[in-house]
Amino acid sequence: VVAMSPLWNKLVDAVARDQEWLHATLQVAYRADPFTNRLGCMSKAIHAEGLRQPHMLGIHRSDYMLHEPDNGSKPRFLQVELNTIASSMGAHAANVAKLHRYLLDRYSFGSESATRVLRDHFNAATAKEMLNRLPDNKALQWIPAAMAEACKAYPGAASTTVVLFVCSSDEANFADQRFLEHVLWEEYRVATIRKSLAEIRAEATMDANGRLFLANGNEVAVVYFRSGYSPDDYPTEQEWEARELVERSLAIKCPSVDYQLVGTKKVQQALARPGAVERFLPAADASKLRHCFAGLWGLGPGAEEDAEAVKQALETPEFCVLKPQREGGGNNYYGKDVIDKLQELSHEEQGAYILMERILPRTQQCVLTRRGQAAVKQGLSEFGFYSVYLGDGQATLLSEHAGHLVRTKGEGVNEGGVAAGYAVISSPYLMP
């Protein structure tokens, strides 16, 4: 899955620049979901006007679970989703990796009881062997590096140009973002400014050349969205006007509205259809990505070819997940709720959802610590792999694997978000 990061980068960029395929694929979602439709209309308008900034910066995270059903089949990673906007927790994941490395290093020497317990638990003869099994997590290096590289690509970049972090006014996950800001300044001398969409609308201006300026005179080279992925982020027309201003500007967006649309569940489902990935990637690369696709089926108008597969899947709803075109956790339906929700929706409204095979990982005993309280219970993990990409549709300036995130939750918990309160951050430990 690490080796697939550049392939996901290439696929996202190719799909985003194929406007005909992207909007045709999302047509049913546009009709059923006003939020996705608004983003689609913005994308179409920007391209009709003429794309000022061909460079697009992607900070993606592809999330997987290790599928191990009780049918004797070989375990394999299946993709849960591909995040193209506000792919968070990179800094926290890197810091947790440092914490775990410190704890293993500190307590794996000597003859104390903790040392013996650690070596027995991890089946390691030496402290060095244990540390070597804990992979480095470079998310806190690569994510700021990608932003700095985008600043270099911005035309006429100067010492006064900044990276604009778009955040909600009541941002709870600010610490994860602040670490990125600190590295940007300490390593690259790139300044950041934080604004909400409402603040951008109130003070930002764009000159005749498309350059975006803030009230203090700073020119914006890169716009990094940590907000803007939910309808709740656009309570008034002011927020939509701010997003449109940013999209029309010369600033390099992370993500552009096109990249955001590529991350919708409908696009994920459409790419799983025969021949879809092959439209954008060579057959050998497409085959590698397809190996991690779970079962994905469309709903509503235009999804007739999936009707029989959907019917069979719904005979065992405990093995299905119903997903809307939303990010941020807490939006999916599981088990009997899948049937109940589908019965509530009209045929057209179902077009805003997809049906996905439920991934079945094996549980293991975990120690979950939240708010200073530790609990030992059976749990399971979701593995996210970050990747960074910068290109203009002709040349690729950057495409790298950029670290990992492990989120562990208790058995029986359906959702997996850390900020949403469902899971805790962990680290992978590689067994021989």
N, C-alpha and C positions, 0 to 999 in steps of 0.2 A: 504493500500500500504506500510506503514511502516513495518508491520509484515511480508511482503513478501521479505524483503531485504535478510534474511538468505537463503531463497529458491532460489533467483537469484544467490547468491554466490555458493550454492551447484550445481546448474544447470551449471553455467559457468565452474566450475572446472571439473565436470563430462564429459561435452562435449569436453573440451580441452584434456582430457586424453583418449578419445575414438578416436584414430587416424583414424581408419577405417571409422567410420561414418562421422567425420569432413571432411576428404579429399574427400570422395565420394559425400558428400553434396555440396562441393565447386567446383566440377569438371567442371560444366558448367561455373562458374564464372572464373575459371582458364583459360579456353579456350578463354573467351571474354575480360578479363581484365588483362593486363600484370603486373600491380602492385600487385593485389591479388595473381596472379600466382607466382610472385617472393617470396612473403611471404610464400606461400604454399610449394614451393620448399625448402626454408630454413628450414621450420618445418620438412619436411620429411628427409632432410639431417642430421639435429641435432639428430633426433631419430634413424636414421640408424647408426650414429656414437656412440650413447649411451648418454642418457640424464645425464649430470653430476650433475645437481641440480634439484632434484624432488620438492623442495619447490617452490611454486608460490604465489606471492603476488598480490592480486586484489584490486584495488581501483576503484569500479564501480559506475556508476550513471544510474539509470533507470528513463527515462523521460516519463511523462504522460501528457495528457490533459483531462479535464472533459468533456466528450461527452454528449451534451444536444441538440439533434436534435429536430426540431419542429414537432415531430410525437407522442408526448405524452409518449414516453418511459422514463423509469427511468434513471436519470443521473448516469454515472459510469465512473471511470477513465479507459482510454484506453492507452496502452503503445505506445509512439512514437518511441522510440528506446532504446537499452541498450548499454551504452558506456563502453568499457573495456580498452581504452587507453586514456591517457591525459584527464581524467574526471575533468575538470577545474572548477574554480570559487568557490570552497569550502571555501577558506579563505575570499573572498569578500562577499559571502553569509552570513557567520558568522558575519562579521563586519557590514554588512547592518542590520542584525537582532539586533545587539547591538545599532546601531543608531536609529532604529525604537523604540526599547524599551526605550531608553533615551528620545526620543521626546514625546512618550506617557506619560512617567513618569513625565517629566518636565512640560508639558502643560496640564495635566489632573487634576491639583489641583487648588483650589481657585475659584474665581467667575469671572475671566476674560472671555471675549467673546470667546477666543480660547478654553477655557475649556468647555464651554457650547456647542460649535459647535462640538468638539470631542466626547462628551458624546452622543449628539443627533445622530451624524453620525454613531457611532459604537453601538448605542442602549445599552449603558452601564450606570448603575446608579452610579458606583464608579470608581475611578482610578484603584483600585486593580482588579476589574472585567475586565477592559480593558487589563491590563498587563497579567492576567492569560490566556487570549485568544491568546496571542502571544507566540507560542511555542519556547522553547529554541532550538538553532541551534548549535550542537556540532561538526560541520565539522572540525573546526580548532583544536579540541582536538583529534578526532578519526583518522583523516588521518595521522598526524605525529605519533600518537601512533602505528598505524599499521606498519609504516616504522621502528620504533624503535623495535617493536616485531620481525620483519624480521631480523634486525641486530642481535638480540639475537639468532635467529635460524641458523644464518650463522656459519658453522663449523670453530672453531678457532678464533671467533670474539675477537678483542682486541681494545685497546683505539685508535689505529691508523687506524682502518677500517672506511670507510666513506660511505655515501650515495651519489651516482653520479646522479645528475640531468642532463638529456639529453635535451638540449634546442636548439632552432634555434639560429643562429648567430645574427639575427635581431629581437629577441623576444620582442613582444609588451606587452604581459600580464605578465611581470616579477613580478609585485607587488603581484599578487595572489600567486606566487611561493615563493617569499621572506618570506612571513608570515609563510609558512610551514617550511622553513629553520630555522627561528628564534625560533619557538616552539621546533623543534628537538634539537636545542642546549640548550635552556634555561631549558627545562623540562627533557631531556634525555641525555644531553652532547654528542650528536651524531653530528659529523661535516658533512657538505655537500660541494660538489665541483660541479660547473657547467661547462659543456663542450658541445660543438656541436658534431655531429657525425664526422665531418671532423677533429676536434681536437682529438677525441678519436682515430681515425685511425692513426693520426700522432704520438701519444705519448704512447698509451696504449699497454701493453704487457701481455701475459698470460704464466705462467710457466707450467711445466710438469704436475702439479696437477690441472691445470685449474684455478688457482687463478689469478685474474685480478688486474694489478697494473698500476698506473698512473706515469707520469714522475717524480713526486716529491717523489715517494716511497710509497704513500698511497695505501693500499689494498682496493678494492671496495667490500663491503658486499652486497649492494643493488643498483640496477640501476632503477631509476624512470624516465620513458619516458614522457616528455611533448612535445616531437617532435617525428617524425617518423611515423605519421599516414597518411601522404599524399605523393603522388609521388614527390611533390615539395621539400620534405625533403631529397630526394636522387638524387641530380642533377648530381652526378658522381658515378663511381664505388667505390670511397673511402668511401662514406657514407654506401653503402651496405656492404662493407668489415668490417666497424666498427660495424654495427648491427650484422653481423654474428659472429664477435669476442665476442661480449657481450653474444649472445645466447649460444655460445659454452662454455662459462666460468662457473665457480662455483658460481658466483654472483647470488643472488636472483633477478629475473626480475619482474618489475611492469610496464607493463605486459610482460609475455613471448610472443613469437610470436604466440603460440597456443591460449593464451587468446585473443590476438588481432584478430585472425581469428574468434574466437567465436563471436566477436562483429560485424562481417560483416552483411549487410542487408540480404544476401542470407541465412545465418544461422538463422536469426530472422524469415524469411519467412518459412524456412523448419521446424522449431520447431512448427509452427502453424498447421502443418498437423496432421491428426489423428494418435495418437500413438507415435509421436516423443518425446514429453516431457516425456511421460510415459516410454520411454526407459531408462531414467536417474533418474526419481524421482518416489516415490510411487504415486498411483493414486490420493490420497487425496491432496497431495501437488501439483501435476500437475493440478488438477482441479482449485485450487486457482490461479495459474498463468494464466491459460487459460481464466479465467474470465476477464482479462484485455487485451486480444489479440484483436486488430482490424482485419478487413479483410486483408489478405496477400496472394498474388498470385505470382507464378513464371512466368518467361518469357523465351522465347528461347527454345533451344533443351532440351528435357527431362521434359518440363512443360506442356505436352499435357493434363494431367488431370485437369489443371487449365484453359484450353483454353476457355471453355464455360463461366466460371465465369469472366474471363478477358474480353470477348466479351460483356457481360452484363454490367460490370463496366464501360467500355469505352463508352457506350451509354450515360452516364452522367459524362463526364470527370471532371466536376466541383467538383465531390465528390471523386476524386482520386488524389493520389500523386505518381509520378514516381521517384524512388530512386536508385542511383548508389551505388557502394561499396566504399563510401567515407565518411570521417568525417570532421567536422570543419565548417559546415554551408555554404549555398549558392550553393548547388549542386543539389537540387531537382527541379522537374518540376511539374507545377500545371495547372489545367484547360485545355484550348486549347493547351497549350505548351506540354502537355502529348501526345496528338495525333500527333502533329508535330514532336516531338522527336522520337516517335516510328516509324513513317514513314521514318525518316532518317536512322534508324538502320537496318542492316541486321538481319535475324533470329538468327544467331549466336551471333551477337553483343548485341542483346536484353538479352542474358544470363547474362550480367553484371549488369542488373537492376532487381528490383522487383516492383510490383504494390501494393499499399497500400490504403485501405479505408481512406478517409480524415476524421479526427476527427473534430467535430463541437462543440466547446465550446460556451457558452453564453458570450456575451460581457458585460462589465460594465464600468462605468465612472472611469477614472484613471487620475492621475497626473503623467506624465512622465517627468523626469528631466535628461537631457543630456547636458554635457558641460556647466553647470550652467544655462541652460535655461529650464524653466518649461512650459509644455503644457498640457492642460486639453482636453482629447479626449476619445472616446470609445476605449477600449482595451480588450485584453484577455491574459490569463496567461498559462504558461507551468510549470509543477511541476517536479523537479528532486529530487530523493532520493538516497543519497550516501550509499554505503555499503563497508565494508572492509573485506577481507578474506585472511587467510594464512593457507596453508596446503601442504602436500606432497603426496596426493593421498591415504594415509592410515589413517592419523590422521589430524584432524582439530585443529589448534592452535588458530585461531581467526576467528569469523564470527559475525559481528555486523552491525546494522543500524548505519549510520555515519553522519546524518545531512541531510539538504535539501537545495534546490536552487529553487527560484521562479523567472522566467523571464517573464516580461510583455511587450507586444508590442502593437502598434496601430492596430486597425481593418483594415483589408486589406493587412497587411504585412504578407507574406507567411513564410519567414524564421524566426528563433527565436534565433540566436546566439547573445550574448552580445559583445564578442570581435569582431565579424564580423560587429557590428553596427546596428543590427536589433532590439534589445530589451534592457531593463534596468532591474537591479536586484531589486527584491521586497521581501516581507515577507508574509507568510500566516497568516490570521487573522481568528480564528475559531469561527464561530457563533453557538449559542446554538440551 
